[in-house]
């Protein structure tokens, strides 16, 4: 009977412990969006890549790919210098989902809408529905983005 009660207690306690750990981790993962979004708003590439691993693999909606945080930072410095790209504004994320694949690997999926952006010829672009899929790994006790894929949903006809 004591063994049965002990097992029952563990069944009730362990999920609670796992949830609280996941809640803490989820908050840390969501915090990585802050430096990215602030970096874009301020055109500060160093801030935007703050939570990226040194070996990150990043691809944007236009197919530009950067491998490594240093290359990504240099690429963003170039992108942030393009006034037509930086024109407009992004609203708050429409949704943010965190999925844990293991205790040390998580997916962060989000969507935002950017309005007022322009093409290189200066033509206004329609509102862009931009989806982000980030893979994060806990390294040295800190959540780092190891992969980031950006895609754009086109208006359905």
C-alpha positions in Angstrom: 0.0 0.0 0.0 2.9 2.4 0.8 4.4 1.7 -2.6 1.1 2.4 -4.3 0.7 5.7 -2.4 4.3 6.7 -3.3 3.7 6.0 -7.0 0.5 7.9 -6.9 2.3 10.9 -5.3 5.0 10.8 -7.9 2.4 10.7 -10.7 0.9 13.9 -9.3 4.1 15.7 -8.4 6.5 15.0 -11.3 4.2 16.6 -14.0 4.0 19.7 -11.9 7.8 19.9 -11.7 8.2 19.4 -15.4 5.6 22.1 -16.1 7.3 24.7 -13.9 10.6 24.0 -15.6 8.9 24.3 -19.0 7.2 27.6 -17.9 10.6 29.0 -17.0 12.2 27.8 -20.2 9.2 29.0 -22.2 9.6 32.5 -20.8 13.4 32.5 -21.6 12.6 31.3 -25.1 10.0 34.0 -25.6 12.5 36.6 -24.4 14.6 35.9 -27.4 11.9 37.6 -29.5 12.6 40.9 -27.6 16.2 41.3 -28.8 15.3 40.4 -32.3 12.3 42.8 -32.5 14.2 45.6 -30.8 17.2 45.1 -33.0 15.0 45.5 -36.1 13.2 48.5 -34.7 16.5 50.2 -33.9 18.4 48.9 -36.9 21.0 47.4 -34.5 22.2 44.1 -35.9 24.3 43.2 -32.8 21.2 43.4 -30.7 19.1 41.4 -33.2 21.5 38.5 -33.1 22.1 38.5 -29.4 20.4 35.2 -28.8 21.7 33.4 -31.8 24.3 30.6 -31.5 27.7 31.1 -33.1 26.8 28.4 -35.7 23.2 29.5 -36.5 21.7 28.8 -39.8 19.3 31.6 -40.9 17.2 32.0 -44.1 14.8 34.8 -44.8 11.7 34.9 -46.9 13.7 36.0 -50.0 16.1 33.0 -49.8 19.0 34.9 -48.3 21.0 32.5 -46.1 23.6 33.2 -43.5 25.5 30.6 -41.6 27.0 31.7 -38.3 26.2 34.6 -36.0 29.0 36.8 -37.4 27.8 36.3 -41.0 24.2 37.0 -39.9 25.2 40.1 -38.1 27.0 41.4 -41.2 24.1 40.5 -43.4 21.6 42.3 -41.1 23.9 45.4 -41.0 23.6 45.4 -44.8 19.8 44.8 -44.7 19.2 47.4 -42.0 21.0 50.0 -44.3 18.4 49.4 -47.1 15.7 52.1 -46.5 13.2 50.4 -48.7 13.4 47.2 -46.6 13.2 49.1 -43.3 10.2 51.2 -44.5 7.0 50.4 -42.8 6.3 48.8 -39.5 5.6 45.5 -37.9 2.7 44.9 -35.6 2.9 42.7 -32.5 3.1 39.0 -33.2 -0.3 37.6 -34.1 0.7 34.3 -32.4 3.7 32.7 -30.7 3.9 28.9 -30.1 6.6 27.1 -28.2 7.0 23.4 -28.6 9.5 21.4 -26.6 11.1 18.5 -28.5 13.2 17.6 -25.5 14.4 19.3 -22.3 17.1 21.1 -24.3 15.5 21.6 -27.8 12.5 23.8 -28.6 10.7 25.2 -31.6 9.5 28.8 -31.5 6.9 29.6 -34.2 5.5 33.1 -34.6 3.7 35.3 -37.2 3.6 39.1 -37.6 2.3 41.4 -40.3 4.5 44.1 -41.8 2.9 47.0 -43.5 4.4 49.8 -45.5 7.5 48.0 -46.7 8.7 48.9 -50.2 10.3 47.1 -53.1 13.8 48.2 -54.2 12.1 50.4 -56.9 10.2 52.2 -54.1 6.8 50.6 -54.8 4.7 50.0 -51.7 4.3 46.3 -51.0 1.1 44.8 -49.8 0.9 43.8 -46.1 3.4 41.0 -45.6 2.3 38.0 -43.4 5.6 36.8 -42.2 6.1 33.5 -40.4 9.2 32.6 -38.3 10.3 29.2 -37.3 13.2 29.1 -34.9 14.9 26.1 -33.4 16.5 26.7 -30.0 18.9 24.6 -28.1 19.9 25.0 -24.5 23.7 25.5 -24.5 25.7 26.3 -21.4 22.5 26.8 -19.5 21.1 29.4 -22.0 18.6 29.1 -24.8 20.2 29.9 -28.1 18.7 30.1 -31.6 20.4 27.5 -33.8 18.2 27.8 -36.8 15.8 30.4 -38.1 13.6 30.1 -41.2 11.4 33.0 -42.3 8.6 32.5 -44.8 5.9 34.7 -46.2 2.3 33.6 -46.7 1.0 35.0 -50.0 -2.6 36.2 -50.3 -4.8 33.3 -51.5 -6.8 33.9 -54.6 
